[in-house]
């Protein structure tokens, strides 16, 4: 039996089962519901967004505000810049790396309020195009540097650098590249050319301020560092200070103009049908995003709590998203990271008994009226 509760507005309270929860707000572009399926049992938290509403926008967040790191969803929300609007709802985001020195680095694509901070991997991505249409696709990186000789080399972005790889680092990674060995070029604006923050689908002309050996070059908001591993630096041409390099952030499909994107997966629903694939059969806490022509859904399923909610398999989650009316849907990170926040408080019961630090999240904000 499915029980649907639209809950009443109350003051703030601790996260978890038994916490007083705020009401659905249907007059400002979104609503919240808590669904319970008692015979499983399942406890599901749903934020439904009116896609036609001009009052709300969906953004990504990072663990440390404008750079990578680990923080709970509530902490990420507290450091959002006030000019983007009032945060009203949020869920956890992409999977992430836990290995030193890049703890809290997203595994997939992320665009943060227009800034390209993490490149795509082979994970599924959610992104909203320049016209406001949501998409669920794999995104292929075409990131590259063109050297003064005309030679072109594929590059990564803000990721661990292998010995034979070339990676572009920006201040989103932190105060330095945290690399060891190899050669690094500190890049700055070239004349009046477009420069940072980095955006998708652009070509930048950068001036080499300094060539460094040994790694771990410093970073700030006005510089980027092109880092070559030991093997890569041995086979690629050396570049003198003052030289110009061309940096491309092209992707397929083209993400030019995209201001919100995040990685995740697996894909769950396409064209209103469960995607035919091999799904994990184990029930866990889950988080997902889905949509149809009129609405977008942020969904969190509690799990690993036998009396409250056992969690869902991927296929059960796909079927649930279809029942909500989703024509497209994909999973986000789950497990101990699965969190749903509405109007200042955590609505769900996290499986570890408290909020767990995570790398990023999705936040719905209500924009200030002009």
N, C-alpha and C positions, 0 to 999 in steps of 0.2 A: 504494500500500500504506500502511495506517495503522499506525504504530508508537506504542504507548502505554507511557510509562515512569513509574512511581511511584518517585520518587527518594529516596535515602537521606539521613539526617540528617547534617549536617556543620557545621563552623564557618562564620562569616561570610566572605564573599569579595566581590570587586568585581562590579558588574553586567555582564551581557553574556554572549555565547557562551563556553562553557568554564568558567564559574563553577560551583563546587560548589553544589548546591542541597539544601535541607532536604526532609525526607520528608513524605509525606502523613500527616495526623494524623486517623485515622478515629474516635478515641475521644472527641473533644471537640467534635463537632458539625460538623466540616468536613474536607475532604481537598483535596490539591493533586495535579495531574497535568500532565505535559508531553507533549503529543502532537506527533508529527512525521509529515507526509505528504510523503514523499521525492520523489514524482514531480512536485510542483508547483514548488518545495518550499514547504511551510508549517511554521512552528513556532508552536505554540499552547499557551498557558498557561491552565489551568483551575482555578479554586477552586470546589469543590462544597460547598454548605452544606445541612445537614439542617435543614429548616424547623421540625421538631418539637423540636429541641434547645433546652432552656432555658439552655444555657451560653453561647450566642453571640448577638450583636446586630449589626445593620448600622447604621452612622452615616455622616453626611457630614462632611467637613472643609472648612476654609477655608485659603487660602494663608498667612494670618498668624494662625492659631489661631482667634481670635474676630472677626476683621475681614478685609476683602478685601485681596488682594495676591497676589504671585506667589511660589511656593516649589515645590521638587521634592516628589514624593510622600513621599520619606523624611523631608524636613524637616517636612512637615505632620504626619506621624505622631509625630515626636519631641516636638511641643509639645501633643499631646493631653492633656487633664486625666486624671490617673491614676484618678480615681474612676469613670470610665465602663468601665474594664476594661483588660485587656491586649490591645493590637493584635496580631492574628495574620495578617491578610491584607488587601490593599488593591489598588485599581485607580484610575486617573485618572477624572475626572468629566466635568463639563459643558463646553461651549464657553464662551468668555469674550472680553471686550473687551480690546484691546491699545492703545487710544488714550488718551493723556494727557487729563485727569487721573484717569481711572477705570480704569487698567490693573489687570487682575485681577478685574474685576466680572463675575460669572456672567451669561450671556445669558438664562438661564431661571430657573425656580423653584428655590429652595433653602430647606429647613428644616433647621436645625442644632441637633440635640438639643432639638427643640421650638421653637426660636426661628425665626421667619420673618425671613430676612435678605435674600431676593431674590424679587421677584414673578414670576409666570408671564408668558411671552411666547407667541408662536404655535408654540413648540417642543413636542415631546412631553415628558411628565414621567413619572418613576418615583416612586412614593410608597407608603408602607406605612401602612395605616389603623390606627385605634386598636385593632382586634382582631388586628392582625398580618398582615393579608392584603395582598399586593403588588398594585399596579395600574400600568397603562401607559395614560395618557390625555392628551389636551390639557386643560389647566386654564385656565379663564377667570377673569380678575381682576374682582372687584366692589368693589375698594378705593375708598373714598370718604370725603370729609369733609363733615360737615353743619355749616353756619355758624350763628351765633346767630339769623340771620333765618329759618332753616329751609331755606334753599337747600342743595342737595347738589351736590358736584362730584367727578368721578372723579379719582383720584390714582394716581401711580406710587410705587414704593418703591425707594430706594437705587439710582437710575438717573440717567443724564444728563438734565438738565431742559431742555426746549425753551422758547422764549419764551412760548408759549401754554399751557404745561403747569403742573401742580401736582404736586410730588413730596414724599413724606415721607422724611426721612433719619433713620437711627439710627446709633449708634456703630459698627455693622458696616461702614459705608462708610469710617470713619477718624476723625480728630480734628476735622474740619470738613467742611462740605458741598462745598467747593471750587467753588462756583457764582460767577457774576458777574452783578451787577445784580439787578433785581427786588426783591421784598419777602419777608422770612422771619419766621416766628413760632416762637420758641423755646418748646417745650411741656414741661410738667412734670406730675407726678401731681396730680390734682384730688381733694383730701380723701383718703378711704380707698378710692377707686375702684381697680380693677385697672389696673396700668400695666406698664411694661417688665419683662422682654423681650417684644417683640412676638410674638404667636402668631396662627395662622390661625383664621379663623372666629369672631373676637371683635369686640365693639364697645367702644371705649375712650372715656372722657371725660377730656379733657386741659385743663389750665389754661394760658392764654397767659402766660408769664412776661415776655416781651419781644417787641416788634415791631422789626425791623431792616430797614434799607435797604442795598442794595449787595452782598448775598450773602456767601458764605464764613463762615457762622455756626459757632461752635464746637459740638462734640458731646461728650457723655460718656454713661456707662451709665445715668444717671438722666434724661436729656433726649432729646427728638426735635426735629427742625426741619421745619416745614411750609414748603416753598419755592415761591414763585410767580414764574414768569417775568414779564418786563416786560409782555407783552400780557395775561397772566392777571391780574396785579395791577391793571391798568387797568380790567378789566371786573368784578372780584369785589369784594365789600364789604370795607372796611377793618375790622380787628378790634382792639379796645383791649386793653391789658394787663389781666389778671384775668378776661377772658372765657373761657367754656368752649366747646370744640370737640369734636364727636363724630367719632371715627375708626373706620371699619369696615374689617376685613380679610377680608371675605366673599369666597368663591370659588365657582365651580361647576366640578366637584362640590365639596361642602363638605369642607374639609380640617381641620375642628375635631378636635383630639386627635391629629393627625399629628405625629410627632416626627422622621421622616426623609423627605426628598423632594429630588429633584434633577432638573434638566432634561437634555435630550439629544436623541437622534433621529438618523436616522429610525427609526420603528417597523419591526420586522423580521418578527415572527411573531405571529399572532393565532389562537387556537384550534388550534394545531399546524400551521398552514398559513402559507406565505410570503405576506405582505401584498402584494396586487397593486398595484404602483405603478411609476413610472419610477425605476429605480435607477441610480446612477453605475456606470459600467462599468470604472473605473480601479481597479487594485489598490493598496491602501495599508495601513499598519499600522492595526489596528482594535481597539476595546474595546467590549464589550457586556455587558448584564445580561439574564438570562433565568430562567425558573422553570417548574416544574410543581407538582403538588399536594404532592409530597414534598420537593423540592429547589430551591435557588436557585443560579444559576451566575454567576460573574464570569469573563469570558473576555477574554484579550488575544491578538491575533495580530500577530506581528512582520512587518515588511515593509521594502521598499526595500533589501533585502540579498540579492542574487541567489543567493548560494551557501547562504544560511541559510533565508531566507523572503521570498517576493515580495509578501506581503500578500494581502488578499482584496477582492473587490468587495462591495458591500452584499448582493447576492443570494447570493453564495457564503457570506457570513457568516450570512445567514438560514438557508440550508440546513444549515450546520454546526451552528447552534444547535438545529435540529430533530433532527439526528442525535444530539445530546447528550441529547435527551428533552425539550427546552423546548416548552411549550405557548404561552408568551408570551415575547417578547424585544424589546429595543430597543437601538440603538446608543448609545454615548457618544462623547465626543471621541476622535479617533484621531491619525494622523500621528505627529509627533515627541513628542506627549504620551502616546502609548500605553505604559503601564507596569503591570507586575504585581509586587507586593511580597509576600513571605511570610516570616514569622518573622525579620524583621530584615534581609533582603536583597532586592535587585531580582533577579527570576527571569529576566526576558526580556532581549533584546538591543535596547535603544532604537535607533531608526533614525538618530539623530544621534550615536551612540557614547557617549552619557551621558544621565543624566536631564535632562529639560527642565523648567524652572519652569512651573507651571500654577496655575489659580485655585482648584481644589477637587478633592476625591476622595471615594471611598467606602471605608470601612474596616470590617472585621469585627473585633469585639472579643470576647474571652472574659471573661465577667463573673466577679467575685469571688463565691465561695460565701458565703452568709450563714450 
